[in-house]
Amino acid sequence: MTKKDLFRLIIKIFGLYSVISVIFSTLPSNFIWTIMDINLAGILWIIATVTIILSMFIYLIYKPDKIIRLFRLDKGFDNDHIEFQNFNTESILKLAVVVIGGILLIKNIPSFLSHALFAFKSSVQSDITNVFSDQSTPTDYTYLIVSLLNIVLGYLMITNYTYISRILKKKDDKNQSKNTLNSSEE
């Protein structure tokens, strides 16, 4: 199996996971929000959400090579073929960093979009309320910021997986040498 084949498989699995996750979590919450207050903005939001979900699904399932080229996932490995019986620690760490970064991206893009819409709607409502009264309620941006940070972290993990795996391997090597010293002293 080549490393490109492995990443194609992983990206397609992420695509299926994300579609299932979005269908059962993001879409129902957005539909409920739209049904509670039917207006043009809600309908446009549902159309935008469905479009983003479909485009994510198409790119993850049908165009994984573009994603591999965009993030340069096939670079940084010693050879082109991946043999699982000779899978060393650094290769496993690289794969794990890419997988964790992908999960962070897939899980937080829908929540970021939802929280961004809710924050925008809240700020527009508070502006309208301020015009007619002197009271305003502060908007909580915590979830929006956390999901944005998770997206940035996931992106950085995917684009810098070689560097991160080297750092983790160095720490693991230091811990193993300390454990070897401690066990030899006893």
C-alpha positions in Angstrom: 0.0 0.0 0.0 1.4 3.4 -0.9 1.2 6.3 1.5 -1.1 8.1 -1.0 -3.5 5.2 -0.9 -3.5 5.2 2.9 -4.3 8.9 3.0 -7.1 8.4 0.4 -8.6 5.8 2.6 -8.3 7.9 5.8 -9.8 11.0 4.0 -12.7 9.0 2.7 -13.4 7.6 6.2 -13.3 11.2 7.6 -15.8 12.1 4.9 -18.2 9.4 5.8 -17.7 10.2 9.5 -18.3 13.9 8.9 -21.4 13.4 6.8 -22.9 11.1 9.5 -22.0 13.5 12.2 -23.4 16.5 10.5 -26.6 14.8 9.4 -27.4 13.8 13.0 -26.2 16.9 14.9 -25.7 20.1 12.8 -28.6 19.8 10.4 -31.3 19.0 13.0 -30.2 22.0 15.2 -30.2 24.3 12.2 -33.6 23.1 11.1 -35.1 23.6 14.5 -33.6 27.1 14.7 -35.0 27.9 11.3 -38.5 26.5 12.1 -38.7 28.5 15.3 -38.2 31.8 13.3 -39.0 31.4 9.7 -37.5 34.2 7.7 -35.3 34.8 4.7 -32.1 34.7 6.8 -33.0 31.3 8.2 -33.8 29.9 4.8 -30.5 31.2 3.4 -28.7 29.7 6.4 -30.1 26.3 5.7 -29.2 26.5 2.0 -25.7 27.6 2.9 -25.3 24.8 5.5 -26.5 22.2 3.1 -24.2 23.5 0.4 -21.2 23.5 2.7 -22.0 20.0 3.9 -22.4 18.7 0.3 -19.2 20.4 -0.9 -17.3 18.9 2.1 -18.7 15.5 1.4 -17.8 15.7 -2.4 -14.3 16.8 -1.7 -13.7 14.3 1.1 -15.2 11.3 -0.7 -14.6 12.0 -4.4 -11.6 14.3 -4.5 -9.2 13.1 -1.8 -6.2 13.7 -4.1 -6.8 17.4 -4.1 -6.7 17.4 -0.3 -3.6 15.3 -0.3 -1.9 17.8 -2.6 -3.2 20.8 -0.7 -1.9 19.7 2.7 1.1 17.8 1.1 0.3 14.7 3.1 2.4 12.4 1.0 5.6 14.4 1.7 7.9 13.7 4.7 7.9 9.9 4.7 11.1 7.9 4.1 9.7 5.8 1.2 6.6 5.7 -1.0 5.3 2.3 0.2 4.0 1.7 3.7 4.6 -1.7 5.0 2.6 -2.2 8.1 5.0 -4.9 9.5 7.8 -2.3 9.3 5.8 0.6 10.6 8.2 2.5 12.9 7.3 4.8 15.7 7.7 8.0 13.7 5.4 6.8 11.0 2.8 5.9 13.5 3.1 9.3 15.2 2.8 11.1 11.8 -0.3 9.1 11.0 -1.8 9.8 14.4 -1.1 13.5 14.2 -2.8 13.7 10.8 -5.8 11.7 12.1 -6.2 13.8 15.2 -5.9 17.0 13.1 -8.5 15.8 10.7 -10.9 14.9 13.5 -10.5 18.4 15.0 -11.3 20.0 11.6 -14.2 17.8 10.8 -15.8 18.1 14.2 -15.4 21.9 14.6 -16.2 23.3 11.2 -20.0 22.8 11.6 -20.1 24.1 15.2 -18.0 27.1 14.2 -20.4 28.0 11.4 -23.4 27.6 13.7 -21.9 29.6 16.5 -20.8 32.3 14.0 -24.4 32.6 12.8 -25.8 32.7 16.3 -23.3 35.4 17.3 -24.1 37.4 14.2 -27.9 37.1 14.9 -27.4 38.0 18.5 -25.3 41.1 17.6 -27.9 42.2 15.1 -30.7 41.7 17.6 -28.8 43.6 20.3 -28.2 46.5 17.9 -31.9 46.7 17.2 -32.7 46.5 20.9 -30.2 49.3 21.7 -32.0 51.6 19.3 -35.3 51.2 21.1 -34.0 50.8 24.7 -31.0 51.5 26.8 -30.5 47.8 27.8 -28.2 45.4 26.0 -27.2 41.8 26.8 -23.6 40.7 26.3 -23.0 38.0 23.7 -21.1 34.9 24.7 -18.4 34.1 22.1 -16.8 31.3 24.1 -18.0 28.4 21.9 -17.2 30.4 18.7 -13.6 31.1 19.9 -13.1 27.5 21.0 -14.3 26.0 17.8 -12.2 28.5 15.8 -9.1 27.6 17.9 -9.8 23.9 17.3 -10.0 24.5 13.5 -6.7 26.4 13.5 -5.1 23.7 15.7 -6.3 20.9 13.4 -5.1 22.7 10.3 -1.7 23.3 11.9 -1.5 19.6 13.0 -2.2 18.5 9.4 0.2 20.8 7.8 3.0 20.3 10.3 2.6 16.6 11.1 6.3 15.8 10.4 7.6 18.4 12.8 5.1 17.4 15.5 5.9 13.7 15.2 9.6 14.5 15.5 9.0 16.5 18.7 6.9 13.7 20.1 9.5 11.1 19.2 12.3 13.1 20.9 10.2 13.3 24.0 9.5 9.6 23.8 13.2 8.8 23.3 14.1 11.0 26.3 11.5 9.2 28.5 12.7 5.8 27.4 16.4 6.7 28.1 15.4 7.9 31.6 13.4 4.7 32.3 16.4 2.7 31.1 18.7 4.5 33.4 16.3 4.2 36.4 15.8 0.4 35.8 19.6 -0.2 35.4 20.2 1.6 38.7 17.8 -0.6 40.6 
